């Protein structure tokens, strides 16, 4: 049945009984631009307007509390919110983990972050760091749950031990299929944390329901949780296209369809597509791939015409349970390496505060993917075998944390 989905924030606003345990306690909120109520009020403003909660601080993750920074590794500063008279601390500035001074400003932490279902999205790393800090400082946490717009499918290699980073919070696959509230449960177990944590569950969220499959299309307005996350199509593609950040290919930043397409000035997109279909046609199901041209206005290849491929996941050809964005992107890299063995594919630059390891390895949580692409003898079946084992393990592991 269709129902009006209510986020954890909506329920906290609507149900006084849920707020009763918060009375008389100092409260801090972690939020970003997509942390809004069903009537589009920002969580900070909506909670402050209730009049029965004592808000004493707020935190902003990467890109800021209300959204201000376009690219990665562009930091936000702490500031004072004049409207509410509280400090707003940046968790993507001089620190990524909250300091003792920050933790001393509250008793209960409300976490309201819209995720998009991918391990590399830094909001879930921030979630882990906050849970660890709350356990250390004896603070209570309320996670206000929100939909995972990529839904329940899972895909990709598990992050390997020693590869944890700000874009790799733990041994998750690239597409994890959990909500932020479910992830909190998994992190608490995974990190062996002892703390008072309450998840305010959503009401009427049906992740297998068409056409949204995780995002309540037609019910909820999409608000960019980060500047280059403009729609549900991007959220669906992201678990694959995010790997482009570790390459010299454009991921479409500087266009109006970032992270749904990829290309470069010297790419033969038609030849690439043909090779992809020859190598592993079954990896390309559930969507349509189209040769395209685009010119980024900023970022990689700015002002230069690029030949590329767009991944289309917003029409009747989209098949939610067979679409595999991570494999599609892996296959594009493999096809490019097959066609042009010497292509300078891997981008060597500082990525998310890591200066030693290649970005593509950091993104994938190991060197396995890059090594497979660069090994001329390795086949799609070889990568599939490792991947299927990881996916089966995760399918089993995540089961006990599912709330819906």
C-alpha positions as CSV (number, residue, x, y, z in Angstrom):
1,X,0.0,0.0,0.0
2,X,1.1,3.5,-0.7
3,X,1.3,5.6,2.4
4,X,2.6,9.0,3.2
5,X,6.2,8.3,4.3
6,X,7.3,10.1,7.4
7,X,10.9,10.5,8.2
8,X,12.3,10.2,11.7
9,X,12.3,14.0,11.9
10,X,8.6,14.2,10.8
11,X,7.7,11.7,13.6
12,X,9.7,13.6,16.2
13,X,8.0,16.8,15.3
14,X,4.5,15.2,15.2
15,X,4.6,12.9,18.2
16,X,5.1,14.6,21.6
17,X,5.6,11.2,23.3
18,X,8.9,10.8,21.3
19,X,10.2,14.1,22.5
20,X,9.3,13.5,26.2
21,X,12.7,11.9,27.1
22,X,14.4,14.9,25.6
23,X,12.8,17.5,27.9
24,X,15.1,19.4,30.2
25,X,18.2,18.1,28.4
26,X,20.7,20.0,26.2
27,X,20.3,19.0,22.6
28,X,22.6,19.3,19.6
29,X,21.6,18.6,16.0
30,X,23.7,17.2,13.2
31,X,22.1,18.1,9.8
32,X,22.7,19.3,6.3
33,X,20.6,21.0,3.5
34,X,18.4,17.9,2.9
35,X,17.5,17.6,6.6
36,X,14.0,19.0,6.1
37,X,10.5,18.2,7.3
38,X,7.7,17.2,5.0
39,X,6.8,20.9,4.7
40,X,10.4,21.7,3.7
41,X,11.4,23.4,7.0
42,X,15.1,22.8,7.8
43,X,15.4,20.5,10.8
44,X,17.1,23.2,13.0
45,X,14.3,25.7,12.4
46,X,11.5,23.1,12.8
47,X,12.9,21.7,16.1
48,X,13.5,25.2,17.5
49,X,10.0,26.2,16.6
50,X,8.5,23.5,18.8
51,X,9.3,25.4,22.0
52,X,9.8,22.3,24.1
53,X,13.3,21.4,23.2
54,X,16.5,23.1,24.5
55,X,18.8,23.3,21.4
56,X,22.3,24.3,22.5
57,X,24.5,23.5,19.5
58,X,24.4,22.2,15.9
59,X,26.9,20.4,13.7
60,X,27.4,20.5,9.9
61,X,29.1,17.6,8.0
62,X,30.9,17.9,4.6
63,X,29.4,20.7,2.5
64,X,27.9,22.4,5.6
65,X,24.8,22.6,7.8
66,X,22.8,24.5,5.2
67,X,25.0,23.8,2.2
68,X,27.8,26.0,0.9
69,X,30.7,24.0,-0.5
70,X,30.8,22.6,-4.0
71,X,33.7,20.2,-4.1
72,X,35.6,17.7,-1.9
73,X,38.3,18.9,0.5
74,X,36.8,22.5,0.6
75,X,36.3,23.0,4.3
76,X,33.6,24.8,6.2
77,X,34.3,27.0,9.3
78,X,32.6,27.0,12.7
79,X,30.1,29.9,13.1
80,X,27.5,31.3,15.4
81,X,23.8,30.9,14.3
82,X,22.3,34.3,15.0
83,X,18.7,33.1,14.5
84,X,18.9,30.5,17.2
85,X,21.8,31.9,19.2
86,X,23.8,28.7,19.2
87,X,27.3,27.6,17.9
88,X,27.4,25.6,14.7
89,X,30.5,23.3,14.6
90,X,32.0,22.1,11.4
91,X,32.9,18.4,11.1
92,X,34.6,19.1,7.8
93,X,37.0,21.8,8.7
94,X,39.8,21.8,11.2
95,X,38.4,18.5,12.6
96,X,36.4,15.6,11.3
97,X,35.8,14.2,14.7
98,X,34.0,16.3,17.4
99,X,36.3,17.7,20.1
100,X,35.8,17.4,23.8
101,X,34.7,21.1,23.9
102,X,32.1,20.4,21.2
103,X,30.8,17.3,23.1
104,X,30.5,19.4,26.2
105,X,27.8,21.6,24.7
106,X,25.0,19.0,24.8
107,X,23.5,15.9,26.5
108,X,21.7,14.4,23.6
109,X,22.7,14.4,19.9
110,X,20.1,14.3,17.2
111,X,21.5,13.0,13.9
112,X,19.4,13.8,10.8
113,X,21.4,13.1,7.7
114,X,20.0,12.2,4.2
115,X,22.4,9.5,2.9
116,X,22.4,8.1,-0.7
117,X,23.3,4.5,0.1
118,X,27.0,4.4,-0.9
119,X,29.9,3.6,1.4
120,X,32.0,6.5,0.1
121,X,29.4,9.1,1.0
122,X,31.1,10.9,3.9
123,X,27.9,11.4,6.0
124,X,28.0,7.8,7.1
125,X,31.7,8.2,8.2
126,X,30.6,11.2,10.2
127,X,27.8,9.1,11.7
128,X,30.4,6.5,12.9
129,X,32.7,9.2,14.3
130,X,29.8,10.7,16.2
131,X,28.7,7.4,17.7
132,X,32.2,6.7,18.8
133,X,32.5,10.2,20.4
134,X,29.1,9.7,22.1
135,X,30.2,6.4,23.6
136,X,33.4,7.9,24.8
137,X,31.7,11.0,26.4
138,X,28.6,9.2,27.7
139,X,26.2,11.1,25.5
140,X,22.8,9.8,24.2
141,X,22.1,9.7,20.5
142,X,18.8,9.8,18.5
143,X,19.2,8.9,14.9
144,X,16.2,10.3,12.9
145,X,15.9,7.9,10.1
146,X,15.5,8.7,6.4
147,X,15.0,6.8,3.1
148,X,17.9,5.2,1.3
149,X,17.2,6.4,-2.3
150,X,19.3,3.6,-3.8
151,X,17.0,1.1,-2.0
152,X,17.9,-2.4,-0.8
153,X,20.2,-3.8,-3.6
154,X,23.8,-4.3,-2.5
155,X,26.9,-4.4,-4.7
156,X,30.6,-4.2,-4.7
157,X,33.7,-5.4,-2.9
158,X,33.9,-5.1,0.8
159,X,36.4,-2.6,2.2
160,X,39.5,-4.6,3.3
161,X,41.2,-4.3,6.7
162,X,43.6,-1.3,6.9
163,X,41.7,0.6,4.2
164,X,39.5,2.6,6.5
165,X,39.3,6.3,5.7
166,X,36.9,9.2,5.6
167,X,35.4,7.6,2.5
168,X,35.5,4.1,4.0
169,X,34.0,3.9,7.5
170,X,34.2,0.1,7.7
171,X,33.9,-3.3,5.9
172,X,30.8,-2.3,3.8
173,X,30.3,-3.0,0.1
174,X,30.1,0.1,-2.1
175,X,26.3,-0.1,-2.3
176,X,25.2,-1.2,1.2
177,X,21.4,-1.1,1.0
178,X,20.8,0.2,4.6
179,X,19.2,3.4,6.0
180,X,21.2,5.7,8.2
181,X,19.4,4.4,11.2
182,X,20.2,0.8,10.3
183,X,23.8,1.7,9.7
184,X,23.9,3.2,13.2
185,X,23.0,-0.3,14.6
186,X,25.6,-1.9,12.5
187,X,28.4,0.6,13.5
188,X,27.6,0.1,17.2
189,X,28.1,-3.7,16.8
190,X,31.0,-3.4,14.4
191,X,32.9,-0.9,16.6
192,X,31.8,-2.6,19.8
193,X,30.4,0.6,21.2
194,X,28.4,1.0,24.4
195,X,26.0,3.9,24.3
196,X,22.3,4.9,24.6
197,X,21.2,5.1,21.0
198,X,17.6,5.4,19.8
199,X,16.5,5.2,16.2
200,X,13.3,7.0,15.4
201,X,12.1,4.8,12.5
202,X,10.3,6.1,9.5
203,X,6.6,5.4,9.0
204,X,5.4,3.9,5.7
205,X,8.8,3.5,3.9
206,X,8.6,0.7,1.3
207,X,12.0,0.3,-0.3
208,X,10.8,-2.3,-2.9
209,X,7.9,-0.2,-4.2
210,X,8.0,1.1,-7.8
211,X,8.7,3.6,-9.1
212,X,10.9,5.0,-6.4
213,X,12.4,1.8,-5.0
214,X,13.7,3.5,-1.9
215,X,12.8,7.1,-2.7
216,X,9.1,8.1,-2.3
217,X,8.8,9.6,-5.7
218,X,5.7,11.9,-6.0
219,X,5.5,12.1,-2.1
220,X,8.7,13.8,-1.2
221,X,10.6,16.7,-2.7
222,X,14.2,15.8,-3.6
223,X,16.7,18.2,-2.0
224,X,20.4,17.8,-2.8
225,X,22.1,16.2,0.2
226,X,25.3,17.4,-1.4
227,X,25.8,19.9,-4.3
228,X,26.4,17.2,-7.0
229,X,23.5,14.9,-5.9
230,X,20.7,16.6,-7.9
231,X,18.2,13.7,-8.3
232,X,17.3,10.0,-7.7
233,X,19.0,9.0,-11.0
234,X,22.4,10.2,-9.6
235,X,21.7,8.3,-6.3
236,X,21.1,5.1,-8.3
237,X,24.3,5.5,-10.4
238,X,26.6,6.9,-7.7
239,X,27.9,3.5,-6.3
240,X,29.6,3.1,-9.7
241,X,30.2,6.6,-11.0
242,X,31.8,7.8,-7.8
243,X,34.9,5.7,-8.8
244,X,35.4,8.3,-11.6
245,X,36.7,10.7,-8.9
246,X,39.8,8.5,-8.8
247,X,40.3,8.7,-12.6
248,X,41.2,11.2,-15.3
249,X,37.8,10.8,-16.8
250,X,35.1,13.4,-16.1
251,X,32.3,12.3,-13.9
252,X,30.1,15.1,-15.2
253,X,30.9,17.6,-12.5
254,X,30.4,21.0,-14.1
255,X,27.4,19.7,-16.1
256,X,23.8,19.5,-15.1
257,X,23.9,15.7,-14.8
258,X,26.9,15.0,-12.5
259,X,27.7,11.4,-11.7
260,X,25.2,10.1,-14.2
261,X,27.7,10.3,-17.1
262,X,31.4,10.0,-17.8
263,X,33.8,10.8,-20.6
264,X,36.9,12.6,-21.8
265,X,38.1,14.7,-24.8
266,X,40.1,11.7,-26.1
267,X,37.6,9.0,-25.4
268,X,36.0,6.9,-28.2
269,X,32.6,6.3,-26.5
270,X,31.1,4.3,-29.3
271,X,34.1,1.9,-29.3
272,X,34.0,1.7,-25.5
273,X,30.3,0.8,-25.4
274,X,30.9,-1.9,-28.1
275,X,33.7,-3.4,-26.1
276,X,31.7,-3.3,-22.8
277,X,28.9,-5.3,-24.5
278,X,31.5,-7.8,-25.9
279,X,33.2,-8.3,-22.5
280,X,30.3,-8.7,-20.1
281,X,26.8,-7.9,-21.6
282,X,25.1,-9.3,-18.4
283,X,26.7,-6.6,-16.3
284,X,24.9,-3.9,-18.3
285,X,21.3,-4.9,-17.6
286,X,18.6,-2.8,-15.9
287,X,19.4,0.5,-17.6
288,X,20.2,2.1,-20.9
289,X,23.6,3.4,-21.9
290,X,23.8,6.2,-24.4
291,X,26.7,7.8,-26.3
292,X,26.8,11.5,-25.6
293,X,28.9,14.7,-25.8
294,X,29.3,17.2,-23.0
295,X,31.4,20.2,-22.0
296,X,32.1,20.6,-18.2
297,X,32.0,24.3,-17.1
298,X,34.3,23.5,-14.1
299,X,36.4,20.6,-12.7
300,X,38.1,18.0,-14.9
301,X,38.3,18.9,-18.7
302,X,36.5,22.3,-18.0
303,X,35.7,24.1,-21.2
304,X,36.6,21.1,-23.4
305,X,34.2,18.9,-25.4
306,X,34.1,15.4,-24.0
307,X,32.9,12.2,-25.7
308,X,31.1,10.0,-23.1
309,X,28.4,7.7,-22.0
310,X,25.3,8.5,-20.0
311,X,23.6,5.9,-17.8
312,X,19.8,6.3,-18.0
313,X,17.8,4.9,-15.0
314,X,14.6,7.0,-15.0
315,X,12.3,5.3,-17.6
316,X,10.4,2.1,-18.1
317,X,13.7,0.3,-19.0
318,X,15.0,0.7,-15.5
319,X,15.1,-2.6,-13.6
320,X,15.9,-1.9,-10.0
321,X,17.0,-5.4,-9.0
322,X,19.2,-6.1,-12.0
323,X,20.8,-2.7,-12.4
324,X,24.4,-2.9,-11.2
325,X,26.1,0.5,-11.3
326,X,29.4,-0.6,-9.7
327,X,29.9,-3.4,-12.3
328,X,29.0,-1.0,-15.2
329,X,31.7,1.4,-14.2
330,X,34.2,-1.3,-13.5
331,X,33.5,-2.7,-17.0
332,X,34.0,0.8,-18.6
333,X,37.5,0.9,-17.0
334,X,38.3,-2.6,-18.2
335,X,37.0,-1.9,-21.7
336,X,39.1,1.3,-21.9
337,X,42.2,-0.6,-20.7
338,X,41.5,-3.3,-23.4
339,X,41.2,-0.7,-26.1
340,X,44.0,1.5,-25.0
341,X,46.4,-0.3,-22.7
342,X,48.5,2.8,-22.0
343,X,45.7,5.2,-21.3
344,X,46.5,7.4,-18.2
345,X,43.4,6.4,-16.3
346,X,44.3,6.6,-12.6
347,X,44.4,10.1,-11.2
348,X,47.2,10.8,-8.7
349,X,46.2,13.6,-6.4
350,X,45.4,14.1,-2.6
351,X,42.0,12.7,-2.0
352,X,40.0,13.2,1.2
353,X,43.0,13.9,3.4
354,X,45.0,10.9,2.1
355,X,48.3,11.7,0.4
356,X,50.0,8.3,0.0
357,X,47.4,6.0,-1.5
358,X,45.8,6.3,-4.9
359,X,42.3,7.7,-4.9
360,X,40.9,4.8,-6.8
361,X,42.1,2.4,-4.2
362,X,40.9,4.5,-1.3
363,X,37.4,4.7,-3.0
364,X,37.3,1.0,-3.5
365,X,38.6,0.1,-0.1
366,X,41.5,-1.9,-1.5
367,X,43.7,-2.2,-4.6
368,X,41.7,-5.1,-5.9
369,X,39.6,-3.2,-8.5
370,X,42.6,-1.3,-10.0
371,X,44.7,-4.5,-10.2
372,X,41.9,-6.3,-12.0
373,X,41.5,-3.5,-14.5
374,X,45.3,-3.3,-15.1
375,X,45.8,-7.1,-15.4
376,X,45.4,-7.9,-19.1
377,X,44.7,-11.6,-18.3
378,X,41.9,-10.9,-15.7
379,X,38.4,-11.4,-16.9
380,X,35.0,-10.1,-15.8
381,X,34.3,-13.6,-14.3
382,X,37.4,-13.2,-12.0
383,X,36.1,-10.0,-10.5
384,X,32.6,-11.3,-10.3
385,X,33.8,-14.3,-8.3
386,X,35.4,-12.2,-5.6
387,X,32.5,-9.8,-5.6
388,X,29.8,-12.4,-5.3
389,X,31.5,-13.8,-2.2
390,X,31.6,-10.4,-0.6
391,X,28.0,-9.6,-1.5
392,X,26.7,-12.9,-0.1
393,X,28.6,-12.2,3.1
394,X,27.2,-8.8,3.4
395,X,23.6,-9.9,2.6
396,X,23.9,-12.2,5.6
397,X,25.6,-9.8,7.9
398,X,23.2,-6.9,7.4
399,X,20.0,-8.9,7.8
400,X,19.8,-8.5,11.6
401,X,20.0,-4.7,11.3
402,X,17.1,-4.2,8.9
403,X,14.3,-2.2,10.4
404,X,11.9,-2.2,7.5
